[in-house]
Amino acid sequence: METQTFYSNGKLLITGEYVVLDGAKALALPTKFGQSLIVKQGTNNQIKWTSFDSDKSIWFEDLILFEEVKTKITNENNSAVKNTLIEILHQAFVQNPTFLEKEGYEIETHLTFPRLWGLGTSSTLINSIGDWLNIDAFELLQESFGGSGYDIACAKSNSPIVYHLENEKPHFKAIHFNPSFKENIHFVYLNQKQSSKMAIANYMSKHHHVNAVISKINTITYDAIDCKEGKEFAKQMEKHEIIMSDVLEIETIQEKIFPDFKGIIKSLGAWGGDFVMAISKENPTAYFKEKGYPVVLSYEEMIL
């Protein structure tokens, strides 16, 4: 068996966080950062698994037996990562049992972004496993992690997309979104790891009459895509924050941490989580550094 390499893009959800689960249309952008999966021949009916962070350090290393994958044997003595991998690989086995007919595997994953950034360590892995085993990555996600699946769509796409669920099935199409005002858009890492699973559960428990909200968010998504000026885009993002703040019963990140920011700050994905988007006339890097947030990336650096 020759070495096989698969690569999947990271993701940022610009509009439609949470309500994408209920069918809202979301603008999602694949990132220049992602993760590769390298598969080699192994032995002993086992998978020797090694995961590298972007700084080339190993953040996970273990042996997974074929038997554990087949019967989904998770063990409280295992690391959480190993148990999660067993669950994903078990679901992959359900979808394509033939992959455990080989002698064994040596598998490496290589991130090109720091793992804690939350750009899709799991979704890039799931998509690449789907590519490797010729199985449906959306189904693999549903049966292991759950979630809307927009991150899988980004993993597969090399351009911005509009994503939505219809009858729980993913629909996405490539769109042209290359804002002339992109030098006014920056992405700031908050270093507050949020569990997507927990955030989703919290949203579901607050389930209001979402239909009115969905149509408002859909309008914002399409208006944002059509924006010709940064000011107009910022206004749409501010509207989006206010609507979602209402639904989630959480104050916006701008109210909470950056009330004196000259511009608009929009949460991306799980609120209070990994990255926010800042839209401003001036380069905001110095402002965020002073506040203790040194990781500020320009649109050019971040978005594919």
Disulfide bonds with the S-S distance in Angstrom:
none
